[in-house]
Amino acid sequence: MNEIQAIEASQMKEGRDNFKIGDTIKVHFKIIEGKTERIQVYEGLVIAFKNAQVGKTFTVRKNSYGVGVERVFPIHSPRIAKIELVRPGKVRRAKLYYIRDKIGKAAKIKELIIKKKPKAKAGAEASQG
């Protein structure tokens, strides 16, 4: 492993890839204003991933007072405190740029319903086999 790869490996953050395109997430981002530091929550729809490794970024879109606002976050940024998954989305595209043109209900993404595996009764299995 050369020096550049070693530096990149040390800057990678673990557990930041638990979401995908179409998910609604909350990004807890550290804002530094002079000497004070606070955490600002940015909630919106993930519409794109770009690049790879340390330079990987994701774009989050939200509506703020009727105006669409997009923000690009680096996944491995030390200024991101945490990323919360609010609602998983069901999409069939890698980039959701078409959402920019949609208004109101048309801009919504269907929720991905994850089915739970049924629990088999231990007594029924024991009596059969």
Accessible surface in RSA format (square Angstrom, percent):
REM  Atomic radii and reference values for relative SASA: ProtOr
REM  Chains: A
REM  Algorithm: Lee & Richards
REM  Probe-radius: 1.40
REM  Slices: 20
REM RES _ NUM      All-atoms   Total-Side   Main-Chain    Non-polar    All polar
REM                ABS   REL    ABS   REL    ABS   REL    ABS   REL    ABS   REL
RES MET A   1   179.80  93.1  95.97  63.5  83.83 199.6  94.89  80.7  84.91 112.5
RES ASN A   2    88.83  61.3  75.63  73.1  13.20  31.8  42.41 102.1  46.42  44.9
RES GLU A   3   140.94  80.9 135.73 102.7   5.21  12.4  53.29 103.1  87.66  71.6
RES ILE A   4   118.25  67.3 117.44  87.5   0.80   1.9 117.99  85.0   0.25   0.7
RES GLN A   5    97.85  54.7  94.41  69.0   3.44   8.2  24.71  52.6  73.14  55.5
RES ALA A   6    47.74  43.9  40.17  62.0   7.57  17.2  41.83  58.9   5.91  15.6
RES ILE A   7   101.51  57.8 100.08  74.6   1.43   3.4 101.51  73.1   0.00   0.0
RES GLU A   8    66.81  38.4  66.81  50.5   0.00   0.0  14.93  28.9  51.88  42.4
RES ALA A   9    59.50  54.7  38.29  59.1  21.21  48.2  43.69  61.5  15.81  41.9
RES SER A  10    91.05  76.9  51.40  68.6  39.65  91.3  51.65 110.0  39.40  55.2
RES GLN A  11    93.79  52.4  86.83  63.5   6.96  16.6  31.39  66.8  62.40  47.3
RES MET A  12    65.74  34.0  50.77  33.6  14.97  35.6  50.25  42.7  15.49  20.5
RES LYS A  13    79.79  38.9  71.64  44.0   8.16  19.4  27.93  25.1  51.86  55.2
RES GLU A  14   161.91  93.0 134.66 101.9  27.25  64.9  66.56 128.7  95.35  77.9
RES GLY A  15    59.69  73.6   0.00   N/A  59.69  73.6  34.83  95.6  24.86  55.7
RES ARG A  16    28.31  11.9  26.48  13.5   1.83   4.3   6.15   8.4  22.15  13.4
RES ASP A  17   110.25  77.2  89.80  89.4  20.44  48.3  26.82  63.1  83.43  83.2
RES ASN A  18    90.92  62.7  65.22  63.0  25.70  61.9  41.54 100.0  49.38  47.7
RES PHE A  19    14.81   7.4   0.55   0.3  14.25  37.1   4.42   2.7  10.38  29.7
RES LYS A  20    92.55  45.2  92.33  56.6   0.23   0.5  90.83  81.8   1.72   1.8
RES ILE A  21    20.68  11.8  19.50  14.5   1.17   2.8  19.50  14.0   1.17   3.2
RES GLY A  22     1.42   1.8   0.00   N/A   1.42   1.8   0.00   0.0   1.42   3.2
RES ASP A  23     3.10   2.2   3.10   3.1   0.00   0.0   0.00   0.0   3.10   3.1
RES THR A  24    28.24  20.1  28.24  28.6   0.00   0.0  17.88  24.0  10.36  15.7
RES ILE A  25     0.01   0.0   0.01   0.0   0.00   0.0   0.01   0.0   0.00   0.0
RES LYS A  26    66.58  32.5  66.58  40.9   0.00   0.0  12.42  11.2  54.16  57.7
RES VAL A  27     0.00   0.0   0.00   0.0   0.00   0.0   0.00   0.0   0.00   0.0
RES HIS A  28    25.40  13.9  25.40  17.7   0.00   0.0  18.52  19.1   6.88   8.0
RES PHE A  29    16.62   8.3  16.62  10.3   0.00   0.0  16.62  10.1   0.00   0.0
RES LYS A  30    66.15  32.3  66.15  40.6   0.00   0.0  20.39  18.4  45.76  48.7
RES ILE A  31    29.75  16.9  29.55  22.0   0.20   0.5  29.55  21.3   0.20   0.5
RES ILE A  32    96.09  54.7  73.76  54.9  22.33  53.8  73.76  53.1  22.33  60.6
RES GLU A  33    92.02  52.8  78.96  59.7  13.06  31.1  39.92  77.2  52.10  42.5
RES GLY A  34    74.69  92.1   0.00   N/A  74.69  92.1  43.80 120.2  30.89  69.2
RES LYS A  35   212.66 103.7 171.92 105.5  40.73  97.0 121.36 109.2  91.30  97.2
RES THR A  36    92.33  65.7  86.33  87.5   6.00  14.3  81.84 109.9  10.49  15.9
RES GLU A  37   107.59  61.8  74.57  56.4  33.02  78.6  21.43  41.4  86.17  70.4
RES ARG A  38   113.97  47.9 106.68  54.4   7.29  17.4  62.74  85.8  51.22  31.0
RES ILE A  39    92.44  52.6  65.49  48.8  26.96  65.0  65.49  47.2  26.96  73.2
RES GLN A  40    72.03  40.3  69.12  50.5   2.92   6.9  14.23  30.3  57.80  43.8
RES VAL A  41    70.32  46.3  47.53  43.0  22.78  54.9  47.53  41.3  22.78  61.8
RES TYR A  42    13.29   6.2  13.29   7.6   0.00   0.0  13.29  10.0   0.00   0.0
RES GLU A  43    70.74  40.6  63.13  47.8   7.61  18.1  20.98  40.6  49.76  40.6
RES GLY A  44     7.09   8.7   0.00   N/A   7.09   8.7   7.09  19.4   0.00   0.0
RES LEU A  45    23.48  13.1  22.27  15.9   1.20   3.0  22.27  15.6   1.20   3.2
RES VAL A  46     0.00   0.0   0.00   0.0   0.00   0.0   0.00   0.0   0.00   0.0
RES ILE A  47     0.05   0.0   0.05   0.0   0.00   0.0   0.05   0.0   0.00   0.0
RES ALA A  48     0.31   0.3   0.07   0.1   0.24   0.5   0.08   0.1   0.22   0.6
RES PHE A  49    40.62  20.3  37.13  23.0   3.49   9.1  37.28  22.6   3.34   9.6
RES LYS A  50   108.43  52.9 101.40  62.2   7.02  16.7  55.54  50.0  52.89  56.3
RES ASN A  51   112.92  77.9  74.34  71.8  38.59  92.9  25.24  60.8  87.68  84.7
RES ALA A  52    64.78  59.6  52.81  81.5  11.97  27.2  53.71  75.6  11.07  29.3
RES GLN A  53   117.89  65.9 109.59  80.1   8.30  19.8  37.54  79.9  80.35  60.9
RES VAL A  54    36.35  23.9  31.05  28.1   5.31  12.8  31.05  27.0   5.31  14.4
RES GLY A  55    42.59  52.5   0.00   N/A  42.59  52.5  35.53  97.5   7.06  15.8
RES LYS A  56    63.47  31.0  63.47  38.9   0.00   0.0  17.37  15.6  46.10  49.1
RES THR A  57    26.32  18.7  26.21  26.6   0.11   0.3  20.62  27.7   5.70   8.6
RES PHE A  58     0.77   0.4   0.00   0.0   0.77   2.0   0.77   0.5   0.00   0.0
RES THR A  59    13.71   9.8  13.71  13.9   0.00   0.0   4.45   6.0   9.26  14.0
RES VAL A  60     0.00   0.0   0.00   0.0   0.00   0.0   0.00   0.0   0.00   0.0
RES ARG A  61    43.27  18.2  40.02  20.4   3.25   7.7   4.97   6.8  38.31  23.2
RES LYS A  62    65.63  32.0  57.70  35.4   7.93  18.9  27.50  24.8  38.13  40.6
RES ASN A  63   110.45  76.2  79.83  77.1  30.61  73.7  22.18  53.4  88.26  85.3
RES SER A  64    34.79  29.4  26.63  35.5   8.16  18.8   9.94  21.2  24.85  34.8
RES TYR A  65   221.29 103.3 179.65 102.2  41.64 108.4 146.32 110.0  74.97  92.4
RES GLY A  66    77.11  95.1   0.00   N/A  77.11  95.1  36.47 100.1  40.64  91.0
RES VAL A  67    96.80  63.7  93.96  85.1   2.84   6.9  96.80  84.1   0.00   0.0
RES GLY A  68    34.30  42.3   0.00   N/A  34.30  42.3   2.72   7.5  31.57  70.7
RES VAL A  69    55.91  36.8  52.88  47.9   3.03   7.3  55.91  48.6   0.00   0.0
RES GLU A  70    58.56  33.6  28.76  21.8  29.80  70.9  18.42  35.6  40.14  32.8
RES ARG A  71    78.05  32.8  74.01  37.7   4.04   9.6  27.41  37.5  50.64  30.7
RES VAL A  72    88.97  58.5  68.74  62.2  20.23  48.8  68.74  59.7  20.23  54.9
RES PHE A  73     1.01   0.5   1.01   0.6   0.00   0.0   1.01   0.6   0.00   0.0
RES PRO A  74    58.65  42.7  58.65  53.5   0.00   0.0  58.65  48.4   0.00   0.0
RES ILE A  75     3.60   2.1   3.60   2.7   0.00   0.0   3.60   2.6   0.00   0.0
RES HIS A  76    25.44  13.9  17.32  12.0   8.12  20.8  13.17  13.6  12.27  14.3
RES SER A  77    14.27  12.1   9.67  12.9   4.61  10.6   7.16  15.3   7.11  10.0
RES PRO A  78    95.62  69.7  84.82  77.3  10.80  39.3  85.99  71.0   9.63  59.9
RES ARG A  79    98.78  41.5  98.41  50.2   0.37   0.9  38.72  52.9  60.06  36.4
RES ILE A  80     2.84   1.6   0.00   0.0   2.84   6.8   0.00   0.0   2.84   7.7
RES ALA A  81    43.39  39.9  14.05  21.7  29.34  66.8  19.52  27.5  23.87  63.2
RES LYS A  82   108.54  52.9 105.01  64.4   3.53   8.4  60.29  54.3  48.24  51.4
RES ILE A  83    19.61  11.2   3.12   2.3  16.49  39.7   3.12   2.2  16.49  44.8
RES GLU A  84    64.34  36.9  60.23  45.6   4.12   9.8  24.24  46.9  40.11  32.7
RES LEU A  85    81.68  45.5  50.97  36.5  30.70  77.2  51.09  35.9  30.59  82.3
RES VAL A  86    68.93  45.4  37.84  34.3  31.09  74.9  42.36  36.8  26.57  72.1
RES ARG A  87    85.15  35.8  84.49  43.1   0.66   1.6  32.42  44.3  52.73  32.0
RES PRO A  88    26.30  19.2  26.23  23.9   0.07   0.3  26.23  21.7   0.07   0.4
RES GLY A  89     4.27   5.3   0.00   N/A   4.27   5.3   3.12   8.6   1.16   2.6
RES LYS A  90   123.13  60.1 109.64  67.3  13.49  32.1  56.97  51.3  66.16  70.5
RES VAL A  91    41.79  27.5  11.95  10.8  29.85  71.9  17.46  15.2  24.33  66.0
RES ARG A  92   227.60  95.6 190.12  96.9  37.48  89.2  77.43 105.8 150.17  91.0
RES ARG A  93   156.73  65.8 140.32  71.5  16.41  39.1  35.82  49.0 120.91  73.3
RES ALA A  94    72.03  66.2  58.02  89.5  14.02  31.9  63.35  89.2   8.68  23.0
RES LYS A  95    79.88  39.0  70.28  43.1   9.60  22.9  45.62  41.1  34.26  36.5
RES LEU A  96     0.10   0.1   0.10   0.1   0.00   0.0   0.10   0.1   0.00   0.0
RES TYR A  97    76.71  35.8  71.67  40.8   5.05  13.1  66.22  49.8  10.49  12.9
RES TYR A  98    92.31  43.1  83.30  47.4   9.02  23.5  68.88  51.8  23.44  28.9
RES ILE A  99     8.48   4.8   7.63   5.7   0.85   2.0   7.63   5.5   0.85   2.3
RES ARG A 100   113.40  47.6  94.15  48.0  19.25  45.8  33.48  45.8  79.93  48.4
RES ASP A 101   123.36  86.4  95.98  95.5  27.38  64.8  33.49  78.8  89.88  89.6
RES LYS A 102    92.36  45.1  79.62  48.9  12.75  30.4  25.38  22.8  66.98  71.4
RES ILE A 103   155.17  88.3 137.98 102.8  17.19  41.4 140.90 101.5  14.27  38.7
RES GLY A 104    50.90  62.8   0.00   N/A  50.90  62.8  39.72 109.0  11.18  25.0
RES LYS A 105   177.07  86.4 159.32  97.8  17.74  42.2 101.84  91.7  75.23  80.1
RES ALA A 106    63.23  58.1  36.42  56.2  26.81  61.0  49.32  69.5  13.91  36.9
RES ALA A 107    23.59  21.7  15.14  23.4   8.45  19.2  15.51  21.8   8.08  21.4
RES LYS A 108   145.18  70.8 121.98  74.8  23.20  55.2  78.17  70.4  67.01  71.4
RES ILE A 109    18.94  10.8  12.19   9.1   6.75  16.3  14.70  10.6   4.24  11.5
RES LYS A 110   157.64  76.9 147.68  90.6   9.97  23.7  97.91  88.1  59.73  63.6
RES GLU A 111    86.89  49.9  73.36  55.5  13.53  32.2  13.43  26.0  73.46  60.0
RES LEU A 112    57.40  32.0  53.51  38.3   3.88   9.8  53.51  37.6   3.88  10.5
RES ILE A 113   144.07  82.0 121.79  90.7  22.28  53.7 125.36  90.3  18.70  50.8
RES ILE A 114   126.56  72.0 105.33  78.5  21.22  51.2 108.34  78.0  18.22  49.4
RES LYS A 115   184.96  90.2 158.88  97.5  26.08  62.1 106.77  96.1  78.19  83.3
RES LYS A 116   192.53  93.9 165.13 101.3  27.40  65.2 113.32 102.0  79.21  84.4
RES LYS A 117   187.73  91.6 168.78 103.6  18.95  45.1 113.57 102.2  74.15  79.0
RES PRO A 118   129.86  94.6 101.80  92.8  28.06 102.0 112.77  93.1  17.09 106.2
RES LYS A 119   200.18  97.7 168.88 103.6  31.31  74.5 117.32 105.6  82.87  88.3
RES ALA A 120    74.75  68.7  39.04  60.2  35.71  81.2  48.87  68.8  25.88  68.6
RES LYS A 121   162.79  79.4 151.99  93.3  10.80  25.7 101.64  91.5  61.15  65.1
RES ALA A 122    83.84  77.1  69.38 107.1  14.47  32.9  73.38 103.3  10.46  27.7
RES GLY A 123    55.02  67.8   0.00   N/A  55.02  67.8  41.85 114.8  13.17  29.5
RES ALA A 124    49.65  45.6  39.23  60.5  10.42  23.7  46.51  65.5   3.14   8.3
RES GLU A 125   105.48  60.6  94.60  71.6  10.88  25.9  40.48  78.3  65.00  53.1
RES ALA A 126    80.16  73.7  50.55  78.0  29.60  67.3  62.06  87.4  18.10  47.9
RES SER A 127    97.78  82.6  54.99  73.4  42.79  98.6  53.31 113.5  44.47  62.3
RES GLN A 128   158.22  88.5 119.16  87.1  39.07  93.0  44.00  93.7 114.22  86.6
RES GLY A 129    99.81 123.1   0.00   N/A  99.81 123.1  51.49 141.3  48.32 108.2
END  Absolute sums over single chains surface
CHAIN  1 A     9859.8       7809.7       2050.1       5543.4       4316.3
END  Absolute sums over all chains
TOTAL          9859.8       7809.7       2050.1       5543.4       4316.3
